[in-house]
């Protein structure tokens, strides 16, 4: 699980200069399925302060496997939007202190996410901290990135 979460964290870091319009929804379609479904964006989940509870492990597995069906693709798109909103909420409460990420939020309720989402994100952050520490102790230059407004905004676009 932690390696999958690290993958999600690493994928989200390039969003520092996130671009895109501020559309509230996007549409998922599939040629073999005539159903068209509006999926709320991450920004919508944040703006509406929607409670987020997703199975992070299952989402990671679905992303790695590539989904496959229109319903799976639609569910993955919706859960990815929720995951990006959860990342936004979580990392809005994270500061870089020296070479370590520190979370100021103490509970899942503060972020309006489930305990399992909170625990998964906190465990991922601690794994990243451990990797930075190990790299530094091995003489490798590990330079963790500040959590910037551009990064956070990129999660929502």
C-alpha positions in Angstrom: 0.0 0.0 0.0 2.7 2.5 0.9 4.5 2.1 -2.4 1.2 2.7 -4.2 0.6 5.8 -2.1 4.1 7.0 -2.8 3.3 6.6 -6.4 0.2 8.8 -6.0 2.3 11.4 -4.1 5.0 11.4 -6.8 2.5 11.6 -9.6 0.8 14.6 -7.9 4.1 16.6 -7.4 4.4 17.6 -11.1 1.2 19.4 -10.7 3.1 22.4 -9.3 2.2 24.4 -12.3 -1.2 22.7 -12.8 -3.0 24.1 -15.8 -6.5 23.6 -17.0 -9.8 25.4 -16.8 -11.9 25.7 -13.7 -14.7 23.4 -14.9 -16.7 22.0 -12.1 -17.4 18.6 -13.8 -16.1 16.5 -16.6 -17.8 13.7 -18.5 -16.7 10.1 -18.7 -17.8 8.1 -21.8 -17.0 4.7 -23.2 -17.7 3.5 -26.8 -19.2 0.2 -25.6 -21.5 2.0 -23.1 -23.9 4.7 -24.1 -24.1 6.0 -20.5 -22.7 9.5 -20.0 -22.0 10.4 -16.4 -20.9 13.8 -15.0 -18.1 13.3 -12.5 -17.5 16.1 -10.0 -14.0 17.5 -10.1 -11.6 17.6 -7.1 -12.4 21.4 -6.9 -16.1 20.6 -6.5 -15.4 18.2 -3.6 -13.3 20.8 -1.9 -15.6 23.7 -2.6 -18.6 21.7 -1.3 -16.6 20.3 1.7 -17.8 16.9 0.7 -16.9 14.1 3.1 -14.4 11.8 1.4 -14.2 8.0 2.1 -12.5 5.9 -0.6 -10.6 2.7 -0.5 -7.1 4.0 -1.4 -5.7 0.5 -2.0 -8.5 -0.5 -4.3 -8.2 2.8 -6.2 -4.4 2.2 -6.6 -5.0 -1.3 -7.9 -7.6 -0.1 -10.4 -5.3 2.6 -11.7 -2.4 0.1 -12.1 -4.7 -2.5 -13.8 -6.1 0.2 -16.1 -9.8 -0.4 -15.2 -11.3 -2.0 -18.3 -15.1 -1.4 -18.2 -17.0 1.8 -18.6 -18.3 1.5 -15.1 -14.8 0.9 -13.7 -13.4 3.8 -15.7 -16.2 6.1 -14.4 -15.7 4.9 -10.8 -11.9 5.4 -11.0 -12.4 8.9 -12.4 -14.7 9.8 -9.6 -12.4 8.3 -7.0 -9.4 10.0 -8.5 -11.2 13.3 -8.1 -11.9 12.5 -4.5 -8.3 11.4 -4.0 -7.0 14.7 -5.4 -9.4 16.6 -3.1 -8.2 14.5 -0.1 -4.6 15.2 -1.1 -5.5 18.9 -1.3 -7.0 18.9 2.1 -4.2 16.9 3.7 -1.3 18.8 2.1 -2.9 22.1 2.9 -2.0 21.2 6.5 1.5 20.0 5.8 4.6 22.1 6.3 8.2 21.3 5.4 10.3 21.7 8.5 14.0 21.1 7.6 13.9 18.0 5.5 10.7 16.5 7.1 7.1 17.0 6.3 5.0 17.8 9.3 1.2 17.5 9.5 -0.7 20.1 11.6 -4.1 18.4 11.4 -4.6 15.9 14.3 -7.8 14.1 13.2 -9.5 12.9 10.0 -12.5 15.0 11.1 -10.5 18.2 10.7 -10.1 17.4 7.0 -13.6 15.9 6.5 -12.1 12.6 5.3 -12.6 9.1 6.7 -10.1 7.7 9.1 -8.8 5.2 6.5 -8.1 8.0 4.0 -6.4 10.1 6.8 -4.3 7.1 7.9 -3.3 6.2 4.4 -2.1 9.8 3.6 -0.4 10.1 6.9 1.4 6.8 6.5 2.4 7.8 3.0 3.8 11.1 4.3 5.8 9.2 7.0 7.1 6.8 4.3 8.3 9.8 2.3 10.0 11.2 5.4 11.7 7.9 6.0 12.9 7.8 2.4 14.3 11.3 2.7 16.1 10.5 5.9 17.5 7.2 4.5 18.8 9.0 1.4 20.4 11.8 3.6 22.0 9.2 5.9 23.4 7.4 2.8 25.0 10.6 1.6 22.6 11.2 -1.2 21.2 14.7 -1.5 17.5 14.5 -0.9 15.7 17.8 -1.4 12.1 17.6 -0.4 9.8 20.1 -2.1 7.9 22.8 -0.3 4.1 22.4 -0.4 3.2 25.5 -2.4 0.0 27.2 -3.4 0.7 26.2 -7.0 1.1 22.6 -6.0 -2.2 22.6 -4.1 -4.0 24.5 -6.9 -2.7 21.9 -9.4 -4.4 19.1 -7.4 -7.7 20.8 -8.1 -7.3 21.4 -11.8 
